[in-house]
Amino acid sequence: MEILHAVTHESPERRTRVEGNAEDERASLVGRLACRDEGALARLYDETSPMVYGLALRVLKDPHAAEEATLDVYLQVWRQAGTFDPARGNVTAWLLMLARSRSIDRLRSRTRGERRNEPLTAAEILPDEGPSPDETADRAIRKRRIASALERLAPEQRDLIVTAFFTGLSHSEIAAETGLPLGTVKTRIRLGMTKLREILAGEIE
């Protein structure tokens, strides 16, 4: 009975200490993110995405849009981890601020009928049938560029992208096949596709 009382009536001091340890761990993960540690991103996502998604869902009232906003948050975290300043607030507050901001962005885009961050389609990677000689040459060049760009991605991202586009498996099916959390699969594919765009855009410029 005394043990049950101790568990159900945790002291404020202990609760504060536990929360502080969690924030310290999250700050450590963000520090590793600044060094482009994808494992840290996966851990941070798995630990904090429920609260980020919950806030996005309250703002957007749409599970699919909330899921997209959640991915937007972690993409921004990946890009801006090096700018995070713990002196200005903890990681949880930062994530929730980003969640609110990205959700509001999507609300505004919805009202304008705009769609942002659309993924590359398989048609942009797979060849069409019956090309002309010029189209064949252009397509061969593009395929070489894409193949080269794919090689510059992290293996974890590249493998999932190839699986998604060339097997036709859904994100849920890929998660089941690989044993990875669904959120991790989606995040890695999103980050990989963003990096692929950046590489290809840089080659064109």
TORPA-4810 file (N, C-alpha, C, O; in nm, 3 decimals):
<nodes>
NODE_1_0.083_-0.120_0.000_0.000_0.000_0.000_0.086_0.126_0.000_0.056_0.224_-0.068_M
NODE_2_0.196_0.120_0.079_0.286_0.235_0.084_0.355_0.256_-0.049_0.380_0.370_-0.091_E
NODE_3_0.388_0.143_-0.117_0.452_0.153_-0.248_0.358_0.216_-0.348_0.398_0.303_-0.426_I
NODE_4_0.230_0.173_-0.347_0.131_0.230_-0.437_0.115_0.379_-0.411_0.104_0.458_-0.505_L
NODE_5_0.115_0.416_-0.285_0.102_0.559_-0.252_0.220_0.638_-0.306_0.204_0.749_-0.357_H
NODE_6_0.340_0.578_-0.295_0.459_0.649_-0.344_0.456_0.666_-0.494_0.501_0.768_-0.546_A
NODE_7_0.401_0.566_-0.566_0.395_0.573_-0.711_0.291_0.672_-0.758_0.314_0.750_-0.850_V
NODE_8_0.173_0.667_-0.693_0.062_0.750_-0.740_0.069_0.892_-0.689_-0.002_0.980_-0.738_T
NODE_9_0.153_0.916_-0.590_0.166_1.051_-0.533_0.311_1.094_-0.539_0.374_1.123_-0.437_H
NODE_10_0.364_1.098_-0.662_0.502_1.136_-0.684_0.523_1.280_-0.639_0.441_1.367_-0.666_E
NODE_11_0.632_1.304_-0.570_0.659_1.438_-0.517_0.686_1.535_-0.630_0.739_1.495_-0.733_S
NODE_12_0.651_1.662_-0.612_0.681_1.763_-0.714_0.830_1.771_-0.744_0.869_1.796_-0.857_P
NODE_13_0.913_1.751_-0.640_1.057_1.758_-0.661_1.105_1.648_-0.755_1.185_1.673_-0.846_E
NODE_14_1.053_1.525_-0.733_1.093_1.414_-0.819_1.041_1.437_-0.961_1.113_1.411_-1.058_R
NODE_15_0.917_1.484_-0.974_0.860_1.508_-1.106_0.942_1.612_-1.181_0.969_1.597_-1.300_R
NODE_16_0.981_1.717_-1.110_1.063_1.821_-1.173_1.198_1.766_-1.217_1.248_1.800_-1.324_T
NODE_17_1.256_1.678_-1.134_1.385_1.619_-1.167_1.375_1.530_-1.291_1.461_1.534_-1.379_R
NODE_18_1.268_1.451_-1.298_1.247_1.363_-1.414_1.229_1.445_-1.541_1.287_1.415_-1.645_V
NODE_19_1.146_1.550_-1.531_1.124_1.636_-1.648_1.253_1.704_-1.690_1.280_1.720_-1.809_E
NODE_20_1.333_1.745_-1.590_1.460_1.808_-1.623_1.554_1.713_-1.694_1.624_1.753_-1.787_G
NODE_21_1.555_1.587_-1.651_1.639_1.488_-1.718_1.595_1.466_-1.861_1.677_1.452_-1.951_N
NODE_22_1.462_1.464_-1.883_1.409_1.445_-2.018_1.450_1.562_-2.108_1.486_1.542_-2.224_A
NODE_23_1.443_1.684_-2.053_1.483_1.800_-2.133_1.633_1.799_-2.163_1.675_1.838_-2.271_E
NODE_24_1.711_1.754_-2.066_1.855_1.744_-2.089_1.884_1.647_-2.202_1.969_1.672_-2.287_D
NODE_25_1.812_1.534_-2.203_1.833_1.435_-2.308_1.791_1.491_-2.444_1.859_1.469_-2.544_E
NODE_26_1.679_1.564_-2.446_1.634_1.622_-2.573_1.732_1.727_-2.623_1.758_1.735_-2.743_R
NODE_27_1.787_1.806_-2.533_1.887_1.905_-2.572_2.010_1.836_-2.628_2.072_1.884_-2.724_A
NODE_28_2.045_1.723_-2.568_2.160_1.646_-2.618_2.133_1.594_-2.758_2.221_1.596_-2.844_S
NODE_29_2.010_1.548_-2.782_1.975_1.498_-2.914_1.981_1.610_-3.018_2.028_1.589_-3.130_L
NODE_30_1.934_1.729_-2.981_1.939_1.842_-3.074_2.084_1.878_-3.104_2.118_1.913_-3.217_V
NODE_31_2.170_1.868_-3.002_2.312_1.894_-3.025_2.371_1.795_-3.125_2.452_1.832_-3.209_G
NODE_32_2.330_1.669_-3.115_2.377_1.569_-3.211_2.319_1.593_-3.349_2.383_1.565_-3.451_R
NODE_33_2.197_1.646_-3.353_2.135_1.679_-3.482_2.216_1.785_-3.555_2.228_1.783_-3.678_L
NODE_34_2.270_1.877_-3.480_2.350_1.983_-3.541_2.471_1.924_-3.612_2.527_1.986_-3.703_A
NODE_35_2.512_1.804_-3.571_2.624_1.734_-3.635_2.572_1.633_-3.738_2.646_1.545_-3.782_C
NODE_36_2.445_1.646_-3.775_2.382_1.562_-3.876_2.378_1.414_-3.835_2.409_1.325_-3.914_R
NODE_37_2.338_1.389_-3.711_2.320_1.254_-3.660_2.175_1.213_-3.684_2.085_1.257_-3.612_D
NODE_38_2.151_1.129_-3.784_2.014_1.089_-3.817_1.952_1.001_-3.709_1.831_1.002_-3.690_E
NODE_39_2.036_0.926_-3.638_1.983_0.846_-3.528_1.923_0.934_-3.420_1.823_0.897_-3.358_G
NODE_40_1.984_1.049_-3.397_1.931_1.142_-3.297_1.796_1.196_-3.342_1.706_1.216_-3.260_A
NODE_41_1.782_1.220_-3.473_1.653_1.269_-3.524_1.545_1.164_-3.503_1.434_1.197_-3.461_L
NODE_42_1.577_1.038_-3.532_1.479_0.931_-3.515_1.437_0.920_-3.368_1.318_0.903_-3.338_A
NODE_43_1.533_0.930_-3.276_1.501_0.920_-3.133_1.417_1.037_-3.087_1.320_1.020_-3.012_R
NODE_44_1.454_1.158_-3.132_1.377_1.276_-3.093_1.235_1.267_-3.147_1.139_1.300_-3.078_L
NODE_45_1.223_1.221_-3.272_1.090_1.207_-3.333_1.005_1.107_-3.255_0.891_1.136_-3.220_Y
NODE_46_1.061_0.990_-3.228_0.985_0.887_-3.160_0.940_0.931_-3.021_0.832_0.893_-2.976_D
NODE_47_1.023_1.012_-2.954_0.992_1.054_-2.818_0.894_1.170_-2.812_0.809_1.176_-2.723_E
NODE_48_0.904_1.263_-2.908_0.828_1.388_-2.895_0.718_1.408_-2.998_0.636_1.498_-2.982_T
NODE_49_0.715_1.326_-3.103_0.617_1.350_-3.209_0.471_1.340_-3.162_0.387_1.411_-3.217_S
NODE_50_0.436_1.255_-3.062_0.295_1.254_-3.019_0.245_1.391_-2.974_0.133_1.430_-3.007_P
NODE_51_0.328_1.463_-2.898_0.281_1.594_-2.850_0.280_1.695_-2.964_0.192_1.782_-2.969_M
NODE_52_0.375_1.686_-3.057_0.376_1.776_-3.172_0.254_1.751_-3.259_0.187_1.845_-3.301_V
NODE_53_0.227_1.625_-3.286_0.110_1.589_-3.367_-0.019_1.633_-3.298_-0.111_1.682_-3.363_Y
NODE_54_-0.025_1.614_-3.166_-0.146_1.653_-3.093_-0.177_1.801_-3.108_-0.293_1.839_-3.128_G
NODE_55_-0.074_1.884_-3.098_-0.096_2.028_-3.114_-0.136_2.060_-3.257_-0.228_2.139_-3.280_L
NODE_56_-0.070_1.999_-3.354_-0.104_2.023_-3.495_-0.248_1.982_-3.524_-0.319_2.051_-3.598_A
NODE_57_-0.290_1.872_-3.466_-0.426_1.825_-3.489_-0.529_1.921_-3.429_-0.635_1.944_-3.487_L
NODE_58_-0.497_1.977_-3.314_-0.590_2.073_-3.253_-0.604_2.198_-3.340_-0.712_2.256_-3.347_R
NODE_59_-0.497_2.238_-3.405_-0.502_2.357_-3.489_-0.569_2.328_-3.623_-0.652_2.407_-3.669_V
NODE_60_-0.535_2.216_-3.685_-0.577_2.187_-3.823_-0.708_2.109_-3.832_-0.777_2.116_-3.933_L
NODE_61_-0.742_2.034_-3.728_-0.865_1.953_-3.728_-0.866_1.850_-3.841_-0.973_1.810_-3.888_K
NODE_62_-0.750_1.809_-3.885_-0.739_1.716_-3.998_-0.618_1.627_-3.973_-0.505_1.675_-3.974_D
NODE_63_-0.640_1.497_-3.951_-0.527_1.408_-3.918_-0.418_1.407_-4.024_-0.299_1.409_-3.990_P
NODE_64_-0.455_1.404_-4.152_-0.353_1.400_-4.257_-0.272_1.530_-4.258_-0.149_1.526_-4.266_H
NODE_65_-0.340_1.644_-4.249_-0.269_1.772_-4.248_-0.182_1.784_-4.123_-0.072_1.839_-4.129_A
NODE_66_-0.231_1.732_-4.010_-0.152_1.736_-3.887_-0.027_1.651_-3.900_0.080_1.688_-3.851_A
NODE_67_-0.040_1.538_-3.966_0.076_1.452_-3.989_0.180_1.522_-4.077_0.300_1.515_-4.051_E
NODE_68_0.133_1.590_-4.181_0.224_1.664_-4.267_0.291_1.779_-4.192_0.411_1.802_-4.208_E
NODE_69_0.215_1.848_-4.110_0.272_1.957_-4.031_0.377_1.904_-3.934_0.479_1.968_-3.912_A
NODE_70_0.351_1.787_-3.878_0.447_1.725_-3.787_0.578_1.695_-3.859_0.686_1.721_-3.805_T
NODE_71_0.569_1.641_-3.979_0.689_1.616_-4.057_0.761_1.746_-4.092_0.884_1.751_-4.093_L
NODE_72_0.684_1.851_-4.119_0.744_1.982_-4.145_0.828_2.027_-4.025_0.937_2.083_-4.041_D
NODE_73_0.775_2.003_-3.906_0.846_2.044_-3.784_0.982_1.977_-3.776_1.083_2.044_-3.751_V
NODE_74_0.985_1.846_-3.796_1.112_1.774_-3.778_1.208_1.800_-3.894_1.330_1.789_-3.878_Y
NODE_75_1.154_1.833_-4.009_1.241_1.876_-4.118_1.308_2.009_-4.082_1.427_2.029_-4.108_L
NODE_76_1.231_2.100_-4.022_1.288_2.228_-3.981_1.388_2.208_-3.867_1.491_2.275_-3.862_Q
NODE_77_1.358_2.117_-3.776_1.451_2.087_-3.668_1.582_2.035_-3.725_1.690_2.073_-3.679_V
NODE_78_1.573_1.948_-3.826_1.693_1.893_-3.889_1.778_2.004_-3.950_1.900_2.004_-3.940_W
NODE_79_1.709_2.099_-4.014_1.781_2.207_-4.082_1.837_2.309_-3.984_1.944_2.366_-4.007_R
NODE_80_1.766_2.334_-3.874_1.801_2.446_-3.787_1.852_2.404_-3.650_1.860_2.488_-3.560_Q
NODE_81_1.887_2.277_-3.632_1.932_2.231_-3.502_2.050_2.312_-3.451_2.062_2.337_-3.331_A
NODE_82_2.137_2.354_-3.543_2.254_2.429_-3.502_2.222_2.567_-3.448_2.306_2.629_-3.382_G
NODE_83_2.101_2.617_-3.474_2.064_2.750_-3.425_1.990_2.745_-3.292_1.961_2.849_-3.233_T
NODE_84_1.960_2.625_-3.244_1.885_2.614_-3.119_1.968_2.667_-3.003_2.084_2.630_-2.987_F
NODE_85_1.908_2.755_-2.922_1.976_2.815_-2.808_1.900_2.778_-2.681_1.793_2.833_-2.655_D
NODE_86_1.954_2.685_-2.600_1.883_2.644_-2.478_1.861_2.758_-2.380_1.774_2.748_-2.292_P
NODE_87_1.936_2.864_-2.393_1.917_2.978_-2.303_1.785_3.049_-2.329_1.735_3.121_-2.243_A
NODE_88_1.729_3.029_-2.448_1.604_3.096_-2.485_1.481_3.009_-2.460_1.369_3.052_-2.485_R
NODE_89_1.502_2.887_-2.413_1.389_2.797_-2.386_1.431_2.654_-2.407_1.533_2.626_-2.470_G
NODE_90_1.351_2.561_-2.354_1.387_2.420_-2.367_1.341_2.363_-2.501_1.271_2.430_-2.578_N
NODE_91_1.380_2.241_-2.528_1.350_2.178_-2.657_1.200_2.159_-2.675_1.147_2.180_-2.784_V
NODE_92_1.131_2.119_-2.568_0.987_2.097_-2.578_0.915_2.224_-2.621_0.829_2.220_-2.709_T
NODE_93_0.950_2.336_-2.560_0.887_2.462_-2.596_0.918_2.498_-2.741_0.832_2.550_-2.812_A
NODE_94_1.041_2.472_-2.784_1.080_2.500_-2.922_0.998_2.416_-3.020_0.949_2.468_-3.120_W
NODE_95_0.984_2.288_-2.991_0.908_2.200_-3.079_0.762_2.243_-3.088_0.703_2.242_-3.197_L
NODE_96_0.704_2.279_-2.976_0.563_2.320_-2.976_0.545_2.454_-3.049_0.444_2.475_-3.116_L
NODE_97_0.642_2.542_-3.036_0.637_2.668_-3.110_0.641_2.641_-3.261_0.566_2.701_-3.338_M
NODE_98_0.731_2.551_-3.301_0.739_2.515_-3.443_0.611_2.448_-3.490_0.564_2.473_-3.600_L
NODE_99_0.555_2.362_-3.407_0.432_2.292_-3.444_0.318_2.392_-3.468_0.244_2.380_-3.565_A
NODE_100_0.307_2.488_-3.380_0.202_2.589_-3.397_0.226_2.671_-3.525_0.133_2.698_-3.600_R
NODE_101_0.350_2.710_-3.547_0.383_2.792_-3.663_0.358_2.716_-3.794_0.298_2.770_-3.887_S
NODE_102_0.404_2.591_-3.800_0.386_2.512_-3.923_0.239_2.480_-3.947_0.194_2.473_-4.061_R
NODE_103_0.164_2.459_-3.841_0.021_2.431_-3.856_-0.053_2.552_-3.909_-0.140_2.540_-3.994_S
NODE_104_-0.018_2.670_-3.858_-0.081_2.793_-3.906_-0.044_2.816_-4.052_-0.128_2.861_-4.131_I
NODE_105_0.080_2.785_-4.089_0.122_2.797_-4.229_0.033_2.710_-4.318_-0.010_2.753_-4.425_D
NODE_106_0.006_2.589_-4.273_-0.075_2.499_-4.354_-0.221_2.544_-4.360_-0.288_2.525_-4.461_R
NODE_107_-0.269_2.604_-4.254_-0.404_2.660_-4.257_-0.413_2.770_-4.362_-0.509_2.776_-4.438_L
NODE_108_-0.314_2.856_-4.365_-0.314_2.965_-4.463_-0.302_2.910_-4.605_-0.369_2.958_-4.696_R
NODE_109_-0.217_2.810_-4.622_-0.201_2.751_-4.755_-0.330_2.684_-4.800_-0.366_2.689_-4.918_S
NODE_110_-0.398_2.623_-4.707_-0.525_2.556_-4.740_-0.626_2.656_-4.792_-0.697_2.629_-4.888_R
NODE_111_-0.632_2.772_-4.729_-0.730_2.871_-4.772_-0.696_2.929_-4.908_-0.784_2.973_-4.981_T
NODE_112_-0.567_2.929_-4.944_-0.527_2.978_-5.076_-0.525_2.867_-5.180_-0.497_2.892_-5.297_R
NODE_113_-0.555_2.747_-5.137_-0.556_2.635_-5.230_-0.417_2.595_-5.275_-0.401_2.535_-5.382_G
NODE_114_-0.316_2.626_-5.194_-0.179_2.595_-5.230_-0.136_2.465_-5.163_-0.188_2.426_-5.059_E
NODE_115_-0.041_2.402_-5.225_0.018_2.282_-5.166_0.170_2.300_-5.164_0.233_2.327_-5.266_R
NODE_116_0.226_2.283_-5.045_0.371_2.297_-5.033_0.435_2.162_-5.004_0.371_2.068_-4.960_R
NODE_117_0.566_2.158_-5.032_0.646_2.041_-4.999_0.594_1.913_-5.063_0.595_1.808_-4.999_N
NODE_118_0.548_1.921_-5.189_0.503_1.800_-5.255_0.623_1.712_-5.288_0.727_1.763_-5.330_E
NODE_119_0.610_1.580_-5.270_0.722_1.491_-5.300_0.740_1.473_-5.450_0.647_1.494_-5.528_P
NODE_120_0.860_1.436_-5.488_0.881_1.398_-5.627_0.796_1.275_-5.658_0.781_1.188_-5.573_L
NODE_121_0.742_1.268_-5.777_0.662_1.153_-5.816_0.750_1.050_-5.883_0.860_1.080_-5.930_T
NODE_122_0.700_0.927_-5.887_0.775_0.821_-5.952_0.800_0.852_-6.098_0.901_0.809_-6.155_A
NODE_123_0.709_0.928_-6.160_0.724_0.962_-6.302_0.848_1.046_-6.327_0.902_1.047_-6.437_A
NODE_124_0.893_1.117_-6.222_1.013_1.199_-6.239_1.139_1.114_-6.235_1.247_1.160_-6.272_E
NODE_125_1.125_0.990_-6.189_1.239_0.903_-6.179_1.234_0.793_-6.285_1.335_0.759_-6.346_I
NODE_126_1.115_0.737_-6.307_1.100_0.629_-6.402_1.086_0.682_-6.544_1.024_0.787_-6.563_L
NODE_127_1.140_0.615_-6.645_1.129_0.660_-6.783_0.990_0.637_-6.840_0.919_0.545_-6.798_P
NODE_128_0.950_0.721_-6.937_0.825_0.703_-7.009_0.849_0.611_-7.128_0.963_0.584_-7.164_D
NODE_129_0.742_0.563_-7.186_0.751_0.476_-7.302_0.754_0.559_-7.431_0.697_0.668_-7.436_E
NODE_130_0.820_0.507_-7.533_0.818_0.568_-7.665_0.882_0.704_-7.675_0.821_0.794_-7.733_G
NODE_131_1.003_0.727_-7.622_1.063_0.860_-7.632_1.127_0.882_-7.768_1.162_0.788_-7.839_P
NODE_132_1.142_1.010_-7.802_1.216_1.045_-7.923_1.365_1.035_-7.892_1.402_1.022_-7.775_S
NODE_133_1.453_1.040_-7.996_1.598_1.035_-7.969_1.645_1.144_-7.874_1.725_1.118_-7.784_P
NODE_134_1.596_1.266_-7.895_1.636_1.374_-7.804_1.588_1.348_-7.662_1.660_1.371_-7.565_D
NODE_135_1.464_1.298_-7.652_1.410_1.268_-7.519_1.488_1.155_-7.453_1.511_1.155_-7.332_E
NODE_136_1.529_1.059_-7.535_1.608_0.948_-7.482_1.740_0.998_-7.424_1.781_0.955_-7.316_T
NODE_137_1.805_1.089_-7.498_1.932_1.144_-7.450_1.912_1.225_-7.322_1.987_1.212_-7.226_A
NODE_138_1.808_1.308_-7.324_1.781_1.391_-7.205_1.749_1.303_-7.085_1.794_1.328_-6.973_D
NODE_139_1.670_1.198_-7.111_1.631_1.110_-7.001_1.752_1.034_-6.946_1.762_1.013_-6.826_R
NODE_140_1.841_0.994_-7.034_1.961_0.924_-6.988_2.046_1.013_-6.900_2.100_0.969_-6.798_A
NODE_141_2.057_1.141_-6.939_2.133_1.236_-6.858_2.065_1.255_-6.722_2.131_1.257_-6.618_I
NODE_142_1.934_1.267_-6.726_1.861_1.289_-6.601_1.873_1.167_-6.509_1.889_1.182_-6.388_R
NODE_143_1.866_1.048_-6.568_1.879_0.927_-6.488_2.016_0.919_-6.423_2.029_0.878_-6.307_K
NODE_144_2.120_0.958_-6.498_2.254_0.957_-6.441_2.265_1.058_-6.326_2.327_1.031_-6.223_R
NODE_145_2.203_1.176_-6.347_2.206_1.277_-6.241_2.135_1.228_-6.116_2.183_1.247_-6.004_R
NODE_146_2.019_1.165_-6.136_1.942_1.117_-6.021_2.017_1.006_-5.951_2.023_1.002_-5.828_I
NODE_147_2.076_0.914_-6.030_2.152_0.805_-5.970_2.270_0.859_-5.890_2.298_0.811_-5.780_A
NODE_148_2.337_0.961_-5.946_2.449_1.022_-5.875_2.402_1.092_-5.748_2.467_1.083_-5.644_S
NODE_149_2.289_1.162_-5.759_2.235_1.232_-5.641_2.193_1.133_-5.533_2.216_1.157_-5.415_A
NODE_150_2.133_1.022_-5.574_2.093_0.921_-5.476_2.214_0.867_-5.400_2.206_0.839_-5.281_L
NODE_151_2.325_0.852_-5.470_2.445_0.801_-5.405_2.499_0.897_-5.300_2.573_0.856_-5.211_E
NODE_152_2.462_1.022_-5.309_2.510_1.122_-5.213_2.421_1.131_-5.089_2.454_1.202_-4.994_R
NODE_153_2.310_1.059_-5.091_2.224_1.057_-4.973_2.278_0.960_-4.870_2.357_0.870_-4.902_L
NODE_154_2.236_0.979_-4.746_2.268_0.881_-4.643_2.205_0.748_-4.681_2.093_0.746_-4.732_A
NODE_155_2.272_0.636_-4.657_2.217_0.505_-4.696_2.077_0.481_-4.643_1.994_0.422_-4.712_P
NODE_156_2.049_0.526_-4.518_1.917_0.504_-4.460_1.809_0.574_-4.540_1.698_0.521_-4.554_E
NODE_157_1.839_0.692_-4.592_1.743_0.766_-4.673_1.731_0.706_-4.812_1.621_0.684_-4.863_Q
NODE_158_1.846_0.678_-4.873_1.847_0.625_-5.010_1.771_0.493_-5.019_1.691_0.474_-5.111_R
NODE_159_1.795_0.403_-4.926_1.731_0.272_-4.932_1.580_0.283_-4.923_1.507_0.213_-4.993_D
NODE_160_1.532_0.371_-4.835_1.388_0.386_-4.819_1.325_0.452_-4.941_1.214_0.415_-4.982_L
NODE_161_1.393_0.550_-5.000_1.341_0.616_-5.120_1.331_0.516_-5.235_1.229_0.510_-5.303_I
NODE_162_1.436_0.440_-5.256_1.434_0.340_-5.364_1.323_0.239_-5.339_1.252_0.201_-5.432_V
NODE_163_1.308_0.195_-5.215_1.203_0.100_-5.183_1.065_0.159_-5.211_0.978_0.092_-5.267_T
NODE_164_1.046_0.286_-5.172_0.915_0.349_-5.190_0.878_0.364_-5.336_0.764_0.338_-5.374_A
NODE_165_0.973_0.404_-5.420_0.940_0.435_-5.559_0.946_0.314_-5.652_0.875_0.311_-5.753_F
NODE_166_1.029_0.216_-5.620_1.047_0.106_-5.713_0.981_-0.025_-5.672_0.984_-0.122_-5.747_F
NODE_167_0.920_-0.028_-5.553_0.844_-0.146_-5.514_0.696_-0.115_-5.501_0.613_-0.206_-5.500_T
NODE_168_0.663_0.015_-5.490_0.522_0.052_-5.476_0.467_0.031_-5.336_0.347_0.044_-5.314_G
NODE_169_0.554_-0.003_-5.239_0.507_-0.024_-5.103_0.469_0.108_-5.038_0.533_0.211_-5.063_L
NODE_170_0.366_0.106_-4.956_0.328_0.226_-4.881_0.426_0.244_-4.765_0.505_0.155_-4.734_S
NODE_171_0.419_0.362_-4.702_0.505_0.388_-4.587_0.480_0.286_-4.477_0.574_0.239_-4.412_H
NODE_172_0.354_0.251_-4.454_0.321_0.153_-4.350_0.379_0.016_-4.384_0.429_-0.054_-4.297_S
NODE_173_0.372_-0.021_-4.511_0.427_-0.150_-4.553_0.578_-0.152_-4.541_0.637_-0.253_-4.502_E
NODE_174_0.642_-0.039_-4.574_0.787_-0.031_-4.559_0.826_-0.043_-4.412_0.923_-0.111_-4.378_I
NODE_175_0.750_0.023_-4.325_0.778_0.015_-4.181_0.767_-0.130_-4.133_0.850_-0.177_-4.055_A
NODE_176_0.664_-0.200_-4.182_0.647_-0.340_-4.144_0.761_-0.426_-4.196_0.808_-0.516_-4.128_A
NODE_177_0.806_-0.397_-4.319_0.913_-0.476_-4.380_1.047_-0.453_-4.311_1.125_-0.547_-4.293_E
NODE_178_1.074_-0.329_-4.273_1.205_-0.293_-4.217_1.210_-0.301_-4.065_1.319_-0.309_-4.007_T
NODE_179_1.093_-0.300_-4.001_1.090_-0.299_-3.856_1.112_-0.162_-3.796_1.125_-0.149_-3.674_G
NODE_180_1.116_-0.059_-3.882_1.134_0.077_-3.833_1.000_0.137_-3.792_0.897_0.098_-3.847_L
NODE_181_0.998_0.231_-3.698_0.874_0.302_-3.667_0.823_0.377_-3.791_0.903_0.429_-3.869_P
NODE_182_0.692_0.382_-3.807_0.634_0.449_-3.924_0.681_0.594_-3.933_0.712_0.642_-4.042_L
NODE_183_0.687_0.664_-3.821_0.732_0.803_-3.823_0.875_0.817_-3.871_0.908_0.913_-3.941_G
NODE_184_0.959_0.722_-3.834_1.098_0.724_-3.879_1.107_0.706_-4.030_1.184_0.775_-4.097_T
NODE_185_1.027_0.613_-4.082_1.025_0.590_-4.227_0.984_0.717_-4.300_1.050_0.758_-4.396_V
NODE_186_0.877_0.779_-4.255_0.827_0.900_-4.322_0.929_1.013_-4.314_0.951_1.085_-4.411_K
NODE_187_0.990_1.030_-4.198_1.086_1.139_-4.180_1.208_1.119_-4.268_1.254_1.214_-4.332_T
NODE_188_1.260_0.998_-4.272_1.379_0.972_-4.354_1.350_0.991_-4.503_1.432_1.046_-4.576_R
NODE_189_1.232_0.947_-4.547_1.197_0.966_-4.688_1.181_1.114_-4.718_1.228_1.162_-4.821_I
NODE_190_1.115_1.188_-4.629_1.095_1.331_-4.651_1.230_1.404_-4.655_1.253_1.486_-4.744_R
NODE_191_1.317_1.375_-4.560_1.448_1.440_-4.558_1.530_1.403_-4.681_1.598_1.487_-4.740_L
NODE_192_1.523_1.275_-4.719_1.596_1.230_-4.837_1.548_1.297_-4.964_1.629_1.336_-5.048_G
NODE_193_1.417_1.310_-4.980_1.362_1.374_-5.099_1.398_1.522_-5.103_1.426_1.577_-5.210_M
NODE_194_1.399_1.587_-4.987_1.438_1.727_-4.982_1.584_1.744_-5.021_1.619_1.833_-5.098_T
NODE_195_1.669_1.656_-4.968_1.811_1.661_-5.003_1.831_1.631_-5.151_1.915_1.693_-5.215_K
NODE_196_1.755_1.537_-5.205_1.766_1.502_-5.347_1.731_1.622_-5.433_1.800_1.649_-5.532_L
NODE_197_1.626_1.695_-5.399_1.589_1.816_-5.472_1.702_1.918_-5.468_1.737_1.979_-5.570_R
NODE_198_1.759_1.936_-5.348_1.866_2.037_-5.333_1.988_2.001_-5.418_2.048_2.088_-5.480_E
NODE_199_2.022_1.873_-5.421_2.137_1.830_-5.501_2.111_1.853_-5.649_2.196_1.907_-5.720_I
NODE_200_1.992_1.811_-5.696_1.960_1.826_-5.838_1.949_1.974_-5.876_1.993_2.014_-5.984_L
NODE_201_1.891_2.055_-5.788_1.879_2.199_-5.817_2.018_2.262_-5.827_2.041_2.348_-5.912_A
NODE_202_2.109_2.219_-5.740_2.244_2.273_-5.744_2.317_2.237_-5.871_2.398_2.315_-5.920_G
NODE_203_2.290_2.118_-5.926_2.353_2.078_-6.050_2.302_2.158_-6.167_2.377_2.192_-6.259_E
NODE_204_2.172_2.189_-6.163_2.112_2.268_-6.272_2.168_2.409_-6.270_2.197_2.466_-6.376_I
NODE_205_2.183_2.466_-6.150_2.238_2.601_-6.140_2.383_2.605_-6.182_2.445_2.711_-6.181_E
</nodes>
